C-alpha cells in the first residue's frame, strides 16, 4: 500500500475548516459533519479534483466509520429503555414495509435497480450522525435522546443485518451469511464473557487507572483493543466492519456496571481519537467519493434526488412519529422523527457494495448518495430547531405525554 500524506493533509485541513465555517453562521444550525461532506465533495474529482481516495484514505475512512459506530454504541444506555423496545421495533417494522414499497416504485422507474437493496438503504438512520447532533444539542443523557439513539441503533443495526444477509460482498448466499452472523455472535459472546469476568476482578480497574494518565494511557489502549477485536472479527468473517464496531461499543457500555467508561478523565480521551481525527476523515472522504458525473450524465435520474430525500422522511420519520405518540410532547416527537430521516453513513456503505455487485445503476447510486448528503443538510437543523432547551423540565420518563 502506497502511503499518501498529501491527501491525508488536505482532508484533515478540511476537517479543521468545517466547524470553523459552521460557527460563522450559528443561526443556520448547520452540523459540522454536513460541511465536512460538502467540502469533501468540492475537493473531490467531481469538482476541483484536488483529492482522490487512495489506499491510505480508504483505510483511515474505514476505521473512522467503524470508530464512529463504536462511539455511538458507547453512548447507548440500554437500561433506560425498559418498556420502549416494543415501540422501537414496531417503528422499524413499519419502516421496512414502507421501504419495500418505495424500492418497488424506483424499480419501475429503472429496472436495473434491485428494489430490496433500495429498501434496505432507505430503512437505516445514520446513528453516527444522530449521536453527534444530539450531543451538540445536549440531548444524549435524557430520556428523549436515549430513545432516539435506540431507535436509530435498531434501524442501523437491523439494516446492516439485512444487508449482510442478502447482499454479502463475499458472494455468500443468505443461509451462509446467517451462519457467519451466528458465528460472529458466538465469538462476540465469548469476548463479552471474558471482558465481564475481567471486569469483576477487583484489582483490574485500579491497575488500569493507575497508569491511565501516564505515558502508557493504559485504559485507552484497553478500550481500543476491544474495538479492534470486534473490527477484525467482523471483517474476517466477511461482515461489514461497522457491524462489529457498533457491537463492541454497545457491549462495553452494557458491561460497564461501574460507569468506568463515563469517567471524566477517560471519556474525553476515547472521544478525542474519534471526533478529533478518525471520524472527520470518514465524512470528508465520503464527500470526495460522491460521483456527480454519473448523476449529471443521466438527467432523468436527477429527479430521484429530491424523491429520495422525501422518501427518507416517509420511510423513517413517519413510522417514528406514529409510534412515539404518547411518549414525548409534540416538539420532541416531531424533531426526533425528522432527525431519524438523516441517512448517509449507511448509504455510503450501500453505494460501495452496489459498485461491486451491480445491483444499482450508477446514476441511481449517485442520486441516493446525493440525497443522503441533502438529508444531512436539511433534516438535522430543522430537528434541532424544534427541540426545547435542555434546561426545560422534561416530562416524567415513566408517564405518557399527551399531545
Secondary structure, 3 states (H helix, E strand, C coil): CCCCHHHHHHHHHHHHHHHHHHHHCHHHCCCHHHHHHHHHHHHCCCCCCCCCCCHHHHHHHHHHHHHHHHHHHHHCCHHHHCCCHHHHHHHHHHHHHHHHHHHHHHHHHCCCCCHHHHHHHHCCCCHHHHHHHHHHCCCCCCHHHHHHHHHHHHHHHHHHHHHHHHCCCCCCCHHHHHHHHHHHHHHHHHHHHHHHHHHHCHHHHHHHHHCCCCCCCHHHHHHHHHHHHHHHHHHHCCCCHHHHHHHHHHHHHHHCCCCHHHCCCCHHHHHHHHHHHHHHHHHHHHHHCCCHHHHHCCHHHHHHHHHHHHHHHHHHHHHHHHHCECCECHHHHHHHHHHCCCCCHHHHHHHHHHHHHCCCCHHHHHHHHHHHHHHHHHHHHHHHHHCCCCCCCCCCCCCCCCC
